[in-house]
Structure formats: structure tokens, C-alpha cells
Amino acid sequence: MQCSVIITDEGYNGLNPVQFGYEECNKGHDYGPAERTYWLIHFVASGFGYFKIGDKEYAVGPGEMFIIPPFEETYYKADEEKPWSYIWIGFTTDKALPAALTDIVRCPEAVEIFNAMKTCDKFSNGRSAFLSARLWDLFALLLGREKHHTDYVENALDCIHSEYMYGITVEQIAERLSLDRSYFSTLFKKKVGVSPKQYLLNYRMSIAASLMLDNGKSVTVAANSVGYTDIFTFSKMFKRHYGVSPNEYVSQKRKS
């Protein structure tokens, strides 16, 4: 079932709605490749699908938005088994967006805003103004989340720095933050520049190297001190990280 609501282009400054609708897609329903002359946001309410923009491809599910910027070629297709239903809104803007939009934005709490948008057809006048207001609500939500995302990453860093010696894992950190592991990794890498797994490894290895080189600790003590109870695993990870074994590393550094 598809419902497209007629929207009058009022030419509003800021966020100006030009298209709105929602659809329960059939299995395998697709669209494109095509380009738009305006921004288009799809919020996936249920089900799954595939989104391609340029040379990047994404699997998209409930609570996620896929973003189509102006003049970008995109293609999307509903899952063959559990096709998505989504709500979309198209808009133009004469200024920079209030908040940056990536290809995929996970924001389950935006469902209330998009469901509110669906009531716009009860307005005979003011429909565009109503949708413009809901767009501002959406960006206000996204701007508020940016601070929360920073808090998530800062909390994760605090956790790594204080508990690296206890064998803490990325999965455990994500669980503590009540975040999906993949989503957490995306947030972390966006802010820090490397994945949480790589950061945790880098941090552990640098501490271990310092313990052996600067403090004269044995490989066993260094391994136990950074969360490795198995010396073989520690030595393998150390060599993968530094290119030499722990003993070779200390020996080379002391000669240099």
C-alpha cells in the first residue's frame, strides 16, 4: 500500500517540504537507479531492504533512515522475505543542513516524528508548514543525539582506560552503553578515527611495551597486566602489532 500526500511547494526559507508519503512495500520492490533534485529521507518503520548510493551499499532495517542528497544516484530495494515499510519526506533548503546527515542514520526514537507527519493529510491548509515544523523536530532530535554520541564515546574511552587490564571486550563495552555493537563501533570510529577493537588493542600493546621496556617487567607480568591470561595469545598479538616478539622488541629498543 502506498500513500503519497500532495504537498504545495511554499518556498520556505530553511527546510521547505516538497514531497511526503509512506508505503508498505511488496517483496523485492525497487526504485532506481535515479537522482533527485532535493533531499529525501526515508525512515524504515518495519522490515528490511537494501540501499545503494554511489559505490556504497547498505542493508537497512527498522529504526534507520537512508538519506538521498540532491543529485546523487541511488537505488533501493525491499527485502525478498521481509520487505520494509517506510515513511519518506523530500525537502529543499537554502542553507546548510542543521545537522550533518550520513548515508544511514540510526534513530529509532524518530518514529514518533515520522508518525506525526502521517497526520498531515488532515490539514487542508498549512500542510507544508506542519511538515516543515516536523522536519525541524527531526533535526533538533539529531542535534541532541550528537551530544549523546560524544558521551557514548567518552564513556567508552573511560572504560578502556580504566579496565583494559581485566580483559574487557568491545562487546561488553557496547552492552554497558546499551548500544548495538555495530552501531557503537561506527560512532567510536567516527570520533576517534579507529575502531574500538583497534583502539583497545593499541592501548593494551602500548601499556605492555612500556611495562617491559621502561619498568623491566617480564612478558608474563606484562601480559597479565593488560588482560591476557594466555602468554601465547599475548605474544602473537604483540608481534602482529609491533612486527617482532615481546623479547625482540625490548632487545631492539635497548640497543637503539
NORBELNOR-V741962 format. One record per residue. N is the residue number from 0. RES is the residue in three letters. SS is DSSP state (alpha for helix, beta for strand, coil for the rest). OMEGA is omega in whole degrees, -180 to 180 (NA if undefined). NEAR is the number of other C-alpha atoms within 12 Angstrom. Layout:
N;RES;SS;OMEGA;NEAR
N;RES;SS;OMEGA;NEAR
This chain:
0;MET;coil;179;14
1;GLN;beta;176;16
2;CYS;beta;175;20
3;SER;beta;-178;22
4;VAL;beta;180;28
5;ILE;coil;-179;22
6;ILE;coil;175;28
7;THR;coil;178;23
8;ASP;coil;-177;24
9;GLU;coil;179;23
10;GLY;coil;-179;18
11;TYR;coil;170;21
12;ASN;coil;180;17
13;GLY;coil;-177;21
14;LEU;beta;-172;35
15;ASN;beta;-179;34
16;PRO;beta;177;39
17;VAL;beta;-178;33
18;GLN;beta;176;33
19;PHE;beta;176;40
20;GLY;beta;177;32
21;TYR;beta;-173;31
22;GLU;beta;167;27
23;GLU;beta;-170;27
24;CYS;coil;172;30
25;ASN;coil;179;22
26;LYS;coil;177;19
27;GLY;coil;179;21
28;HIS;coil;-178;25
29;ASP;beta;178;22
30;TYR;beta;178;18
31;GLY;beta;3;18
32;PRO;beta;-179;18
33;ALA;beta;176;19
34;GLU;coil;175;21
35;ARG;coil;176;23
36;THR;coil;-177;18
37;TYR;coil;174;24
38;TRP;beta;178;32
39;LEU;beta;179;34
40;ILE;beta;172;37
41;HIS;beta;173;41
42;PHE;beta;-178;43
43;VAL;beta;-178;41
44;ALA;beta;179;34
45;SER;beta;178;27
46;GLY;coil;-173;29
47;PHE;beta;178;34
48;GLY;beta;-174;39
49;TYR;beta;-179;33
50;PHE;beta;179;34
51;LYS;beta;176;29
52;ILE;beta;-174;27
53;GLY;coil;179;19
54;ASP;coil;-179;12
55;LYS;beta;-178;17
56;GLU;beta;-177;18
57;TYR;beta;165;25
58;ALA;beta;-174;25
59;VAL;beta;-178;34
60;GLY;coil;-176;31
61;PRO;coil;179;29
62;GLY;coil;-179;28
63;GLU;beta;175;37
64;MET;beta;168;41
65;PHE;beta;-166;40
66;ILE;beta;178;35
67;ILE;beta;177;37
68;PRO;coil;177;29
69;PRO;coil;173;20
70;PHE;coil;173;16
71;GLU;coil;179;23
72;GLU;coil;-179;22
73;THR;beta;176;29
74;TYR;beta;176;27
75;TYR;beta;-173;34
76;LYS;beta;178;33
77;ALA;beta;178;31
78;ASP;coil;-179;25
79;GLU;coil;-178;17
80;GLU;coil;-179;15
81;LYS;coil;-175;22
82;PRO;beta;-177;29
83;TRP;coil;163;38
84;SER;beta;-177;35
85;TYR;beta;177;40
86;ILE;beta;-179;40
87;TRP;beta;174;38
88;ILE;beta;176;42
89;GLY;beta;-178;36
90;PHE;beta;172;39
91;THR;beta;177;30
92;THR;beta;179;27
93;ASP;coil;-179;15
94;LYS;coil;174;13
95;ALA;coil;178;13
96;LEU;coil;180;24
97;PRO;coil;178;21
98;ALA;coil;-180;22
99;ALA;coil;178;17
100;LEU;coil;173;24
101;THR;coil;-179;22
102;ASP;coil;179;28
103;ILE;beta;178;31
104;VAL;beta;177;34
105;ARG;beta;-177;34
106;CYS;coil;-177;32
107;PRO;alpha;-177;23
108;GLU;alpha;178;23
109;ALA;alpha;-178;32
110;VAL;alpha;-179;28
111;GLU;alpha;180;20
112;ILE;alpha;-179;32
113;PHE;alpha;175;37
114;ASN;alpha;176;26
115;ALA;alpha;178;21
116;MET;alpha;-177;36
117;LYS;alpha;179;27
118;THR;alpha;-176;23
119;CYS;alpha;-178;32
120;ASP;alpha;177;23
121;LYS;alpha;179;16
122;PHE;coil;172;17
123;SER;coil;172;15
124;ASN;coil;177;15
125;GLY;coil;-179;18
126;ARG;alpha;-179;28
127;SER;alpha;179;34
128;ALA;alpha;179;27
129;PHE;alpha;-179;31
130;LEU;alpha;176;42
131;SER;alpha;179;37
132;ALA;alpha;180;24
133;ARG;alpha;175;31
134;LEU;alpha;177;37
135;TRP;alpha;175;27
136;ASP;alpha;-179;25
137;LEU;alpha;-179;35
138;PHE;alpha;175;26
139;ALA;alpha;177;20
140;LEU;alpha;-179;25
141;LEU;alpha;178;28
142;LEU;alpha;177;20
143;GLY;alpha;180;18
144;ARG;alpha;180;23
145;GLU;alpha;177;24
146;LYS;alpha;179;17
147;HIS;alpha;-180;18
148;HIS;alpha;177;28
149;THR;alpha;178;21
150;ASP;alpha;178;19
151;TYR;alpha;-177;31
152;VAL;alpha;178;33
153;GLU;alpha;178;22
154;ASN;alpha;178;22
155;ALA;alpha;178;39
156;LEU;alpha;177;29
157;ASP;alpha;180;15
158;CYS;alpha;180;26
159;ILE;alpha;-176;31
160;HIS;alpha;-177;24
161;SER;alpha;-174;19
162;GLU;alpha;-180;23
163;TYR;alpha;-176;33
164;MET;alpha;-177;26
165;TYR;alpha;179;20
166;GLY;coil;179;26
167;ILE;coil;-179;27
168;THR;coil;177;26
169;VAL;alpha;179;31
170;GLU;alpha;180;22
171;GLN;alpha;179;23
172;ILE;alpha;179;33
173;ALA;alpha;179;29
174;GLU;alpha;179;19
175;ARG;alpha;-179;18
176;LEU;coil;-178;25
177;SER;coil;-180;16
178;LEU;coil;170;25
179;ASP;coil;-175;18
180;ARG;alpha;-179;22
181;SER;alpha;180;20
182;TYR;alpha;178;27
183;PHE;alpha;-180;35
184;SER;alpha;178;31
185;THR;alpha;179;26
186;LEU;alpha;-177;33
187;PHE;alpha;-177;32
188;LYS;alpha;180;23
189;LYS;alpha;-177;18
190;LYS;alpha;-172;23
191;VAL;alpha;179;23
192;GLY;coil;175;15
193;VAL;coil;179;19
194;SER;coil;177;25
195;PRO;alpha;179;36
196;LYS;alpha;-179;30
197;GLN;alpha;179;21
198;TYR;alpha;180;27
199;LEU;alpha;178;36
200;LEU;alpha;180;31
201;ASN;alpha;-177;24
202;TYR;alpha;-180;27
203;ARG;alpha;-177;35
204;MET;alpha;179;38
205;SER;alpha;177;27
206;ILE;alpha;-179;28
207;ALA;alpha;-180;39
208;ALA;alpha;180;37
209;SER;alpha;180;25
210;LEU;alpha;-178;24
211;MET;alpha;-174;29
212;LEU;alpha;-173;25
213;ASP;coil;-176;16
214;ASN;coil;175;15
215;GLY;coil;-179;18
216;LYS;coil;179;21
217;SER;coil;177;22
218;VAL;alpha;-179;35
219;THR;alpha;-180;24
220;VAL;alpha;180;25
221;ALA;alpha;180;33
222;ALA;alpha;179;35
223;ASN;alpha;-176;27
224;SER;alpha;179;30
225;VAL;coil;171;37
226;GLY;coil;179;29
227;TYR;coil;177;29
228;THR;coil;179;19
229;ASP;coil;-175;19
230;ILE;alpha;-179;22
231;PHE;alpha;179;17
232;THR;alpha;179;19
233;PHE;alpha;-178;31
234;SER;alpha;179;30
235;LYS;alpha;-180;20
236;MET;alpha;179;26
237;PHE;alpha;-180;33
238;LYS;alpha;178;20
239;ARG;alpha;-177;17
240;HIS;alpha;-175;24
241;TYR;alpha;179;24
242;GLY;coil;179;16
243;VAL;coil;178;19
244;SER;coil;179;25
245;PRO;alpha;-179;37
246;ASN;alpha;178;25
247;GLU;alpha;180;20
248;TYR;alpha;180;27
249;VAL;alpha;-179;27
250;SER;alpha;180;16
251;GLN;alpha;-178;15
252;LYS;alpha;-179;17
253;ARG;alpha;177;13
254;LYS;alpha;-175;9
255;SER;coil;NA;7
